[in-house]
Each structure stands twice: as C-alpha cells, then as structure tokens.
Amino acid sequence: MRHFGHLAPAVRNGLFHREPGEFTAASPAGTLAVALGATLYSPATRTTLAQDVRKQARRGTVSMVLCLEDAIGDADVTGAEENLVRQLTLLADDAGEDHPLLFVRVREPAQITDLVRRLGPAGRVLSGFVLPKFTEERGLPFLEALADAEAASGRRLFAMPVLESPELLHLETRTETLDGIARTVDKYRDRVLALRLGVTDFCSAYGLRRAPDMTAYDVQLVASVIADVVNVLGRADGSGFTISGPVWEYFPQPERMFKPQLRRSPFAGPAEALRTALIEHDMDGLLREIQLDRANGLQGKTCIHPSHVAPVHALSVVSHEEFSDAQDILRPERDGGGVLRSAYTNKMNEVKPHRAWAERTMRRAEVFGVAREDVSFVELLAAGLQDV
C-alpha cells in the first residue's frame, strides 16, 4: 500500500518532490499509526461490504473500520457479526490484492475472541479492533481479550481505543479518568496503534451538535477535552500516542460531488474549478477542521463518508516548505542548537524547540510524501479526484 498509489506513476511524479513510501499491514506500528490517514467507517451490516472495501481501496483509502457498535441497531448485532465473518472471508480469498488496514469496532470484549475464532485463517485480513467508550475500568477487559485473541491466532492485532465517555468530558471526573486511561494504554503500549476521539458522544452529553460552518474547536466543551487529551496522551517526549482527529458529520450529495465542477468550464483549470466546488459544497468547514487538528497535535481523521478521504490525505502531504524547514532543523551539524533563517526566508527555525515538530513532519513525509515546490493542496486534491 501507499498513499496516492491509486494514481498513475506519471501523475504522482508531477505532484511529489518525494513520493509517499510503501507500507504493509506488517510494517512497524509507528509507521502504521501515521499512515492511517482518513479512517473510513462502514456499518458491518452492509451486504456488499467486501465489494465496498475493494472499491474504496481503488479510490485511495488505506484504513477502514467495520462497525458493530453505534453504526448499527441493537437488534442487528447477530446478523452483522455473521455478515462480517462472511465478507472478511471473501476478502481473504483475494489473491495478491491489497486491501486497506481493516479494524472491527466491537461492543463487548467477548466479541474480539469470538470473531477471531470464527474467522480462522481469514482473520489475516484484520489489523485489529476499535474499542468504544474507553476508560481504565472498561478498557482493560477489551485489551485482555485482544491479547488472548492475538495469542490464539498467532497474528499481531492492534487496538484503537475511542475516548468518548462522559467521565472524560465531565470536569469533575476528567483528570482521574485521563490518568486511568494513561495507565491502561501505557501497560499495553505495544498493542495500542492510535487513540481516537469520539466527539459526537461528547456533544451528545450536552445536547449539542456543531453546524457545518463550525469546527470541533469552536465548541468550547469539546475543545477543552481535546486539549487535555493531547496534554496527557499526546506528548512528544516518547510517552505519547498518535491521536486521530474527530469525525466530520456533514457530506454533500451525490457522492461524486466534484466531478461536474471539474468539467464545467473550458476557461478554468482543474484547480480553480475545485476551489469553486469546495465552496459550493460547504467543504470549507472540513478543511478548516483538518488544519486545526494538525495544529492541535492530532493526525489523520475519523471519516463517515468517502468524500472526506481525499481532502484529509491531500492536507496530510508535507509541503515543500515544511520539508525544507524540517531538513534544516535535523541536520547533524545542528545538534548543538541555535537559530537559523529558513530557506524560504520567511521564518525563524530554532533548532531545539522545533526539533520534535521536525521529527514528526519527517515521519509524515515518509508515508504521505512531499509536494513539489509549486504544488498546493488544491492540485493534490484535484489529481486524486480525477480517478474517483
């Protein structure tokens, strides 16, 4: 797998100063955590699930969650489990075909061991499980079940806890809850691939819902939780975890929303047409939130619609300017610190304070690539959408 791997080599060459690197489900956890990108959720009840996974892979999706929890009704769980086993078995029969990293969001710990047992050899298509409403008390049984399933199957399985419980939101219990989560995920650090934020559940606790022109950071209750989660669990000193951006709830119709604009005018190039399309389809809120995710220490994003994948990935590509700054900061001769003017002559790069940022930027460059100097987000998105 590789980001933008669905594009023709000549197209990638025209976009990237350094192309995205390849990775597999067996790659190191640190690589996969960054490579998750836009993680697309799908209800496990879909009878075309195997076909959907293949389709999204061809469109550039590299991680998916097949949901047995909030995305389906309580009465549908048994049928969804049966369908999930059937559909994953179909995917396991695909010889030589790359699938996205696949995770199952479960409701109860027993589902983990039961599904792995029922899948048998077909379980090789699974990368792990998403653990809902994660706290120390609720999370430990999930992680113990994951360890049991991993031992029984002989395959590596990752956990992605979702931080969304009311105890984490409420001010009087937040510190204690965060401390408990930190103890739990640290104990199982080798199995925790990333932490995910359940912002919809946070809003639900107070009867809130952000409008399409508002980001999660405009809702102060939510913004305060994100800040505290990053403060405790996202530190750059080696103790932190990758934390993914919250879900964006809004999407336009039809799914192939940008195509008419990309064809509409013979006088406007694809980039200008796409700018128009983004405005017309109210995507500016999503784009602002992705940028704020990055500014607040989050990587990747939970997505509930295929139209969100391309914008998340396009904004994950490292710009030529970022890459230039990170390279300068990390040069061996700069180990002693100091301050230098950026190669773009528009900012100060202070070696010691900016080192952690530079290291994180280089990890992102490895999996998302580095854009050419004259290539912007709009060109990256427009190119990706040509093959959708």
BELSULWO-V771799 format. One record per residue. RES is the residue in three letters. SS is DSSP state (a for helix, b for strand, c for the rest). Layout:
res = <RES/RES>
ss = <SS/SS>
This chain:
res = <MET/ARG/HIS/PHE/GLY/HIS/LEU/ALA/PRO/ALA/VAL/ARG/ASN/GLY/LEU/PHE/HIS/ARG/GLU/PRO/GLY/GLU/PHE/THR/ALA/ALA/SER/PRO/ALA/GLY/THR/LEU/ALA/VAL/ALA/LEU/GLY/ALA/THR/LEU/TYR/SER/PRO/ALA/THR/ARG/THR/THR/LEU/ALA/GLN/ASP/VAL/ARG/LYS/GLN/ALA/ARG/ARG/GLY/THR/VAL/SER/MET/VAL/LEU/CYS/LEU/GLU/ASP/ALA/ILE/GLY/ASP/ALA/ASP/VAL/THR/GLY/ALA/GLU/GLU/ASN/LEU/VAL/ARG/GLN/LEU/THR/LEU/LEU/ALA/ASP/ASP/ALA/GLY/GLU/ASP/HIS/PRO/LEU/LEU/PHE/VAL/ARG/VAL/ARG/GLU/PRO/ALA/GLN/ILE/THR/ASP/LEU/VAL/ARG/ARG/LEU/GLY/PRO/ALA/GLY/ARG/VAL/LEU/SER/GLY/PHE/VAL/LEU/PRO/LYS/PHE/THR/GLU/GLU/ARG/GLY/LEU/PRO/PHE/LEU/GLU/ALA/LEU/ALA/ASP/ALA/GLU/ALA/ALA/SER/GLY/ARG/ARG/LEU/PHE/ALA/MET/PRO/VAL/LEU/GLU/SER/PRO/GLU/LEU/LEU/HIS/LEU/GLU/THR/ARG/THR/GLU/THR/LEU/ASP/GLY/ILE/ALA/ARG/THR/VAL/ASP/LYS/TYR/ARG/ASP/ARG/VAL/LEU/ALA/LEU/ARG/LEU/GLY/VAL/THR/ASP/PHE/CYS/SER/ALA/TYR/GLY/LEU/ARG/ARG/ALA/PRO/ASP/MET/THR/ALA/TYR/ASP/VAL/GLN/LEU/VAL/ALA/SER/VAL/ILE/ALA/ASP/VAL/VAL/ASN/VAL/LEU/GLY/ARG/ALA/ASP/GLY/SER/GLY/PHE/THR/ILE/SER/GLY/PRO/VAL/TRP/GLU/TYR/PHE/PRO/GLN/PRO/GLU/ARG/MET/PHE/LYS/PRO/GLN/LEU/ARG/ARG/SER/PRO/PHE/ALA/GLY/PRO/ALA/GLU/ALA/LEU/ARG/THR/ALA/LEU/ILE/GLU/HIS/ASP/MET/ASP/GLY/LEU/LEU/ARG/GLU/ILE/GLN/LEU/ASP/ARG/ALA/ASN/GLY/LEU/GLN/GLY/LYS/THR/CYS/ILE/HIS/PRO/SER/HIS/VAL/ALA/PRO/VAL/HIS/ALA/LEU/SER/VAL/VAL/SER/HIS/GLU/GLU/PHE/SER/ASP/ALA/GLN/ASP/ILE/LEU/ARG/PRO/GLU/ARG/ASP/GLY/GLY/GLY/VAL/LEU/ARG/SER/ALA/TYR/THR/ASN/LYS/MET/ASN/GLU/VAL/LYS/PRO/HIS/ARG/ALA/TRP/ALA/GLU/ARG/THR/MET/ARG/ARG/ALA/GLU/VAL/PHE/GLY/VAL/ALA/ARG/GLU/ASP/VAL/SER/PHE/VAL/GLU/LEU/LEU/ALA/ALA/GLY/LEU/GLN/ASP/VAL>
ss = <c/c/c/c/c/c/c/c/a/a/a/a/a/a/a/b/b/b/c/c/c/c/c/c/c/c/c/c/a/a/a/a/a/a/a/c/c/b/b/b/b/b/b/c/c/c/c/c/a/a/a/a/a/a/a/a/a/a/c/c/c/c/b/b/b/b/b/c/c/c/c/c/c/a/a/a/a/a/a/a/a/a/a/a/a/a/a/a/a/a/a/a/c/c/c/c/c/c/c/c/b/b/b/b/b/b/c/c/a/a/a/a/a/a/a/a/a/a/a/a/a/a/a/a/a/b/b/b/b/b/b/c/c/c/c/a/a/a/a/a/a/a/a/a/a/a/a/a/a/a/a/a/a/c/c/c/c/b/b/b/b/b/b/c/c/a/a/a/a/c/a/a/a/a/a/a/a/a/a/a/a/a/a/a/a/a/a/c/a/a/a/b/c/c/b/b/b/c/a/a/a/a/a/a/c/c/c/c/c/c/c/c/c/c/c/a/a/a/c/a/a/a/a/a/a/a/a/a/a/a/a/a/a/c/c/c/c/c/c/c/c/c/b/c/b/b/b/b/c/c/c/c/c/c/c/c/c/c/a/a/a/a/a/a/c/c/c/c/c/a/a/a/a/a/a/a/a/a/a/a/c/c/c/a/a/a/a/a/a/a/a/a/a/a/a/c/c/c/c/c/b/b/b/c/c/c/a/a/a/a/a/a/a/a/c/c/c/b/c/a/a/a/a/a/a/a/a/a/a/c/c/a/a/a/c/c/c/c/b/b/b/c/c/c/c/c/c/b/b/b/a/a/a/a/a/a/a/a/a/a/a/a/a/a/a/a/a/a/c/b/b/c/c/c/c/c/a/a/a/a/a/a/a/a/a/a/c/c>
